[in-house]
Amino acid sequence: MSSSPELAAQIGFDDFLKVDIRVGTIVEAEPYPEARKPAIKLVIDFGGTIGRKKSSAQITKHYKPEDLPGRQVLAVVNFPPRQIGKFMSEVLTLGVPDADGEVVLIGPSLKVPDGGRMY
């Protein structure tokens, strides 16, 4: 993944609102060695009506599973589930590439209530 891909096509604000990005707290994290690319299996608590969801994230360069519980992250919660090997990923955990193209997680700089929607 390139750190400076082509700019995506312009969309309207209503299109942006269709993507439901929420904050959640990682409550479980474990290695996922069976994945084609190194990954960590996450369980993220979004609170309220969303509850806990699973995600497979290719974040092994900068993160260890034991350091992730308690960390808040942003994730897309309204994509359909996606099969990643034998694991069903229910949300897309968001990140941005560092200078080497490795994933750096996105999350709030201050503690916020789980389930809050990005705007």
Buried (B, 14 or more C-beta within 10 A) or exposed (E): EEEEEEEEEEEEEEEEEEEBBBBBBBBBBEEBEEBEEEBBBBBBBBBEEBEBBBBBBBBBEEBEBEEBEEBBBBBBBEEEEEEBEEBEBBBBBBBEBEEEEBBEBBBEEEEEEBBBEBE
